[in-house]
Amino acid sequence: MRTTNFVVTARVFQALSDETRLRILDRLRHGERCVCDLTDALDAAQSRLSFHLRTLKEAGLVHDRKEGRWVYYRICPDALEGLDEVIGSLRSPLPVHQGGCCS
């Protein structure tokens, strides 16, 4: 994790810490969705979903595109690969430090 940007990583994990945002991402796993589709599928008000989608977008987890008056969202695969790297680095223990104040 030496090259990890901790500010960006924290923002991503904060975005993932909400059940509604996880449900949105679960819906987007199946491909791009219009915000109206998400509103129906999650039985949530558009204003509430817009807040959560903005949070996911600011964290770099989703991309959007506008087509006419509709906005379509999709998962950003690069962000998920970055998470794989962060979690993978946590699984790989570093060598134990010899010496220092506690030895």
C-alpha positions as CSV (number, residue, x, y, z in Angstrom):
1,M,0.0,0.0,0.0
2,R,3.0,2.3,-0.2
3,T,1.8,3.9,-3.4
4,T,-1.9,4.1,-2.3
5,N,-3.5,7.5,-2.1
6,F,-5.1,7.2,1.2
7,V,-7.4,10.2,0.7
8,V,-8.9,8.7,-2.5
9,T,-9.1,5.2,-0.9
10,A,-10.9,6.6,2.1
11,R,-13.4,8.4,-0.1
12,V,-14.1,5.1,-2.0
13,F,-14.6,3.2,1.2
14,Q,-16.9,5.9,2.6
15,A,-19.0,5.7,-0.6
16,L,-19.2,1.9,-0.2
17,S,-20.3,2.2,3.5
18,D,-23.9,2.9,2.7
19,E,-26.5,0.2,2.0
20,T,-28.3,2.2,-0.7
21,R,-25.1,2.9,-2.6
22,L,-24.2,-0.8,-2.4
23,R,-27.7,-1.6,-3.8
24,I,-27.1,0.9,-6.6
25,L,-23.8,-0.8,-7.5
26,D,-25.4,-4.2,-7.4
27,R,-28.0,-3.0,-10.0
28,L,-25.2,-1.5,-12.1
29,R,-23.3,-4.8,-12.2
30,H,-25.8,-5.8,-14.9
31,G,-24.9,-2.9,-17.1
32,E,-25.7,0.7,-17.6
33,R,-28.9,2.0,-16.1
34,C,-31.0,5.1,-16.4
35,V,-31.7,6.9,-13.1
36,C,-35.4,6.3,-13.7
37,D,-34.7,2.5,-13.8
38,L,-32.8,2.7,-10.5
39,T,-35.6,4.7,-9.0
40,D,-38.2,2.0,-9.8
41,A,-35.9,-0.9,-8.9
42,L,-34.9,0.5,-5.6
43,D,-38.2,2.1,-4.8
44,A,-36.5,5.3,-3.9
45,A,-37.2,9.0,-4.7
46,Q,-35.1,10.4,-7.5
47,S,-33.7,13.1,-5.2
48,R,-32.4,10.5,-2.7
49,L,-30.8,8.5,-5.5
50,S,-29.3,11.6,-7.1
51,F,-27.5,12.2,-3.8
52,H,-26.2,8.7,-3.6
53,L,-25.2,8.6,-7.3
54,R,-23.3,11.9,-6.9
55,T,-21.4,10.3,-3.9
56,L,-20.5,7.3,-6.0
57,K,-19.4,9.5,-8.9
58,E,-17.3,11.7,-6.7
59,A,-15.6,8.6,-5.3
60,G,-14.8,7.5,-8.9
61,L,-17.0,4.4,-8.7
62,V,-19.5,5.3,-11.4
63,H,-19.5,7.2,-14.6
64,D,-22.5,9.0,-16.1
65,R,-23.6,10.1,-19.5
66,K,-26.5,12.3,-20.5
67,E,-28.8,11.4,-23.3
68,G,-31.5,13.9,-23.9
69,R,-33.1,14.5,-20.5
70,W,-32.0,11.2,-19.0
71,V,-28.8,10.4,-17.2
72,Y,-27.3,6.9,-17.5
73,Y,-24.9,5.4,-14.9
74,R,-22.4,2.6,-15.1
75,I,-19.7,1.1,-12.9
76,C,-16.1,2.4,-13.5
77,P,-14.0,-0.8,-13.7
78,D,-10.8,1.0,-13.1
79,A,-11.9,2.0,-9.6
80,L,-12.7,-1.6,-8.7
81,E,-9.3,-2.7,-9.9
82,G,-7.8,-0.1,-7.6
83,L,-9.8,-1.6,-4.7
84,D,-8.5,-5.0,-5.6
85,E,-4.9,-3.7,-5.3
86,V,-5.6,-2.0,-1.9
87,I,-7.2,-5.1,-0.4
88,G,-4.6,-7.4,-1.9
89,S,-1.8,-5.3,-0.4
90,L,-3.5,-5.7,3.0
91,R,-3.4,-9.4,2.6
92,S,0.3,-9.5,2.0
93,P,2.1,-8.9,5.2
94,L,5.3,-6.9,5.2
95,P,8.4,-8.3,6.9
96,V,8.5,-7.8,10.7
97,H,10.6,-4.8,11.6
98,Q,13.6,-5.7,13.6
99,G,14.9,-3.2,16.1
100,G,13.3,0.1,17.0
101,C,11.7,1.3,20.2
102,C,9.9,-1.9,21.2
103,S,12.7,-4.5,20.8
